[in-house]
């Protein structure tokens, strides 16, 4: 599949997100728009008042920072507009769907707990993985006590689903 086809597929795939993830995106865009951008704008205005802008590092850096903030805000607006909020607290039984917290056991008997979340809220330290990741994709629509095979960059792994819960 070409890069263009991957981008097109990504555009048509819903941007599932939990309420917690949506709040994080909204909080970030609010902070950028009401705190960070006005602060940087004031810094640029102050730097411009100092005279020659062509050699004014504060002015040049400030303008660059404003472009970065604007780019991030456009990205966040698109992600928020495309978001489909799914509450992980709605119990869906023993089957794994978006938002599920899943306890799995690997071949060596080591247990891990993952929560399947949207791409905008991945946090490896909290074991929040994307539903589109190799592990997430393998777990989707499986039931408790099912064994799944996961193809990862490190090789093929087998995981046994021990528990599925919605919190």
C-alpha positions as CSV (number, residue, x, y, z in Angstrom):
1,X,0.0,0.0,0.0
2,X,1.4,3.4,-1.0
3,X,1.8,6.3,1.4
4,X,-1.0,8.1,-0.3
5,X,-3.3,5.2,0.1
6,X,-2.4,4.9,3.8
7,X,-3.2,8.6,4.3
8,X,-6.5,8.2,2.5
9,X,-7.4,5.2,4.6
10,X,-6.4,7.1,7.8
11,X,-8.7,9.9,6.8
12,X,-11.7,7.6,6.5
13,X,-11.0,5.7,9.7
14,X,-13.0,7.2,12.6
15,X,-10.9,9.0,15.2
16,X,-12.2,7.1,18.2
17,X,-11.4,8.8,21.5
18,X,-12.4,8.5,25.1
19,X,-13.9,11.4,27.0
20,X,-10.6,11.7,28.9
21,X,-8.7,12.0,25.7
22,X,-11.2,14.5,24.2
23,X,-10.8,16.7,27.4
24,X,-7.0,16.6,27.0
25,X,-7.2,17.8,23.3
26,X,-9.8,20.5,24.2
27,X,-7.6,21.6,27.2
28,X,-4.5,21.9,25.0
29,X,-6.2,23.9,22.3
30,X,-7.7,26.2,24.9
31,X,-4.4,26.7,26.6
32,X,-2.7,27.5,23.3
33,X,-5.4,29.9,22.2
34,X,-5.9,31.7,25.5
35,X,-2.5,31.6,27.2
36,X,0.4,30.6,25.0
37,X,-0.4,32.4,21.7
38,X,-1.3,35.7,23.4
39,X,1.9,35.5,25.4
40,X,4.1,34.8,22.4
41,X,2.3,37.5,20.4
42,X,3.1,40.1,23.1
43,X,6.8,38.9,23.0
44,X,6.9,39.4,19.2
45,X,5.3,42.8,19.5
46,X,7.8,43.8,22.2
47,X,10.7,42.5,20.1
48,X,9.5,44.3,17.0
49,X,9.4,47.6,18.9
50,X,13.2,47.3,19.4
51,X,13.9,48.2,15.9
52,X,15.7,46.2,13.1
53,X,13.8,42.9,12.8
54,X,16.2,41.2,10.4
55,X,18.8,40.6,13.1
56,X,16.5,40.5,16.1
57,X,16.6,36.9,17.4
58,X,13.7,37.3,19.8
59,X,11.5,38.6,16.9
60,X,12.6,35.8,14.5
61,X,12.2,33.1,17.1
62,X,8.8,34.5,18.3
63,X,7.4,34.5,14.7
64,X,8.6,30.9,14.3
65,X,6.9,29.9,17.6
66,X,3.7,31.5,16.5
67,X,3.7,29.5,13.3
68,X,4.3,26.3,15.4
69,X,1.4,27.2,17.7
70,X,-0.9,27.9,14.8
71,X,0.0,24.7,13.1
72,X,-0.6,22.7,16.3
73,X,-4.0,24.4,16.8
74,X,-5.1,23.6,13.2
75,X,-4.1,20.0,13.8
76,X,-6.0,19.8,17.1
77,X,-9.1,21.4,15.5
78,X,-9.1,18.7,12.8
79,X,-8.6,15.9,15.3
80,X,-11.4,17.3,17.5
81,X,-13.8,17.7,14.6
82,X,-13.2,14.1,13.4
83,X,-13.4,12.7,16.9
84,X,-16.0,10.0,17.8
85,X,-16.2,10.0,21.6
86,X,-16.7,6.5,23.0
87,X,-17.2,6.1,26.8
88,X,-15.1,3.1,28.1
89,X,-17.4,2.9,31.1
90,X,-20.2,1.3,29.1
91,X,-19.9,-2.5,29.8
92,X,-19.7,-4.6,26.6
93,X,-19.2,-7.9,28.4
94,X,-16.3,-10.2,27.8
95,X,-15.6,-9.1,24.2
96,X,-12.8,-6.6,23.5
97,X,-13.9,-3.3,22.0
98,X,-12.5,0.2,22.0
99,X,-12.0,1.5,25.5
100,X,-11.6,-2.0,27.1
101,X,-9.1,-2.7,29.7
102,X,-7.6,-6.1,28.9
103,X,-5.4,-8.3,31.0
104,X,-3.2,-10.6,28.9
105,X,-0.7,-13.3,29.6
106,X,2.3,-14.0,27.3
107,X,4.0,-17.4,26.7
108,X,6.3,-16.9,29.7
109,X,3.4,-16.4,32.1
110,X,3.9,-12.6,32.5
111,X,0.7,-10.7,32.8
112,X,0.2,-7.2,31.4
113,X,-2.8,-4.8,31.4
114,X,-3.6,-2.6,28.5
115,X,-6.4,-0.1,27.8
116,X,-7.3,0.3,24.1
117,X,-7.6,4.1,23.4
118,X,-7.4,6.5,20.5
119,X,-4.3,7.5,18.7
120,X,-4.3,11.0,20.4
121,X,-4.2,9.5,23.9
122,X,-1.5,6.9,23.8
123,X,0.5,6.7,27.0
124,X,2.9,3.8,27.4
125,X,3.6,4.5,31.0
126,X,-0.1,4.0,31.8
127,X,-0.4,1.1,29.4
128,X,-2.8,3.0,27.2
129,X,-2.2,1.7,23.7
130,X,-3.8,2.5,20.4
131,X,-6.6,0.3,19.2
132,X,-4.8,0.5,15.8
133,X,-1.5,-0.8,17.2
134,X,-0.4,-4.4,16.5
135,X,-1.5,-5.5,20.0
136,X,-4.7,-3.5,19.9
137,X,-5.7,-4.8,16.5
138,X,-5.1,-8.4,17.6
139,X,-7.2,-8.0,20.7
140,X,-10.2,-6.3,19.1
141,X,-13.4,-8.4,18.9
142,X,-11.8,-11.3,20.9
143,X,-13.3,-12.8,24.0
144,X,-12.0,-13.6,27.4
145,X,-9.9,-16.9,27.3
146,X,-9.1,-16.4,23.5
147,X,-5.5,-16.7,22.4
148,X,-4.3,-14.1,19.9
149,X,-1.1,-13.9,17.8
150,X,0.5,-10.5,17.6
151,X,3.0,-9.6,14.9
152,X,5.3,-6.9,16.3
153,X,8.6,-5.5,15.0
154,X,10.3,-7.7,17.6
155,X,8.6,-10.9,16.3
156,X,5.5,-12.9,16.7
157,X,4.0,-13.3,20.2
158,X,1.1,-15.2,21.5
159,X,-1.2,-13.6,24.2
160,X,-4.0,-15.2,26.2
161,X,-6.8,-12.9,27.2
162,X,-7.3,-13.3,30.9
163,X,-9.8,-10.5,31.7
164,X,-11.8,-7.9,29.9
165,X,-13.3,-5.0,31.8
166,X,-14.8,-1.6,31.0
167,X,-14.1,1.2,33.6
